[in-house]
Amino acid sequence: MKDFHLTIIGEMEAFEELDTWTPVAAESVPEEVAAAERALKVHYADLMDLVRSKSVVALSRWSRGAMEKYGSVPELKDVKLTPVAENEDQSRLLLAGVWEDLPVEEPTVSRRLMIYPIYERKERKISNMTVTIRGKKAE
């Protein structure tokens, strides 16, 4: 029963909500994080149907050699969400969760398949989920 919008963004591409919304402190919204985690669990099966290994490989812009051997997207289980940002009128909360660590070619680089649910505070539901790859290089 998919009642959310799925957005797919390529690896490290612009992500409007992440780039423009106001950062929020993790400790400021513990009840909403717990509610969003419960709401996300309802959608695990839908996400597993929508996000396949082919789509994850297609998202990848770096470590292409390592991604050639990418098997299958692991089952979503108990994703821990972290609040990231809120929109201007504070009606929507963007959260982040790690789905999986991805293969890399450089040991100083980390890459993760991420899920970013948008939690509608008034309706207490997830309206959108963005799946993307985010990475960073250790200094």
N, C-alpha and C positions, 0 to 999 in steps of 0.2 A: 504494500500500500504506500506508494511514493507520494507524499504530499509536501515535497520540498523541491526547490530548484537546484540542479547540479551545475556548477561552473567548473570548467577545466582550464587551468592556466599553465602554460609551458614553464619549464624550469627557469626560475629566477626572473620571469617576465613581470611587468608591472601588474600590481594587484591593488585596485582602487581603494578598497576598504583598509587594507593593511598600510597603504601609503598615505592615506589622507585623513583617516579617523583619528580621534584623540586617544592617546595611550591611557590605559587604565591599570591601576595597581592590582596585582593578583589578590592581595589580602583584603581588598575592599568589597569583593562580591562573592564570598564563599557559598552562600545559599544559591545564587544564580548559577554558579559553576556546577554544583551538585545537580541542580534541576536540568541543566543543559546536558550533563553526562547521562542522566536517565533518559532524556528525550533522544539523545543520539543512539542509545542502545536499541531503541525501537526501529531505527533505520539501518542497522548493520546489514541485514539481508539484502535490502534494496541497494545499498552501496556495493556490496559484493557482486551483485548482478550487473551493476553499471560500470564498475572500474575493473578492467581486466588487465592482464600482463601486457597485452599489445598496446593498450592505451597508456600505460605507465612508460613503456619503452618510447612511445611516440612523444611523450612529454619531455623526455630527456634531451638536453642539449650538450651535455658534457659526459665524459666517461662512457662514450658509445661502445667502446670495445668491451668494457666490463658489463654493460647492459645487454650485449648480445647473448650472454649466458643467463640472463634473468629468467627465472622459472615462472612462478605464479605469485599473484598477490596474496599475501597471507590473510587468513581470516581475521576480521576485526574482533578484538576481545578487550574489554575493559580499557578503552582509550581514556587516558587522563587528559583532561582539558585544562588549558591555562588561559585566563582572560588576557586579551591583547589590546583591544581598543573598543571605543563606543562611538556611535554617530553623534552628530551635533546636538540633537534634542534628547539624547541618552535613551532612546526607545529601543535601540538595538545594540547587542553586545557581540563582538567578534571574539571567538575563542580559537585556540590552536591545539591540535593534537598530533602526535607522531604516530603514523600508521606503520612505518617500517624504515629502518636504515637501509640505504641502497648501496650497491656495489660502487667502488671507486677505483680509479687507476693510480691516483696519487695518494700516498699515506697521510699527507698533511691536509687532505680535503675530506669533509664529511658531507654527505648528501642524505636527505630524508624525504620520503613520501609523506606529505603532510595533508591533514584535513583541517579546514577552517569553517566550522559551523557559525552561522549567524543566528543568535538566540533573540527572539522577539520577547521583550520583557513583559509587555502587557498581556499578550496571548499565551505566554509561557510555552513557546514551541520553537522549533528550528524551522526557519523559512528557506534558508539557502545553505548549501555546503559547497565549498570550493576545495578542489583537490589539485595539488601542485607539488612540485619538487623545490625544496629550498636547500641551500648548501652554504658552507663557509670554509674558508681556508685558515688553518691554524697558523698563528704568527710565531 
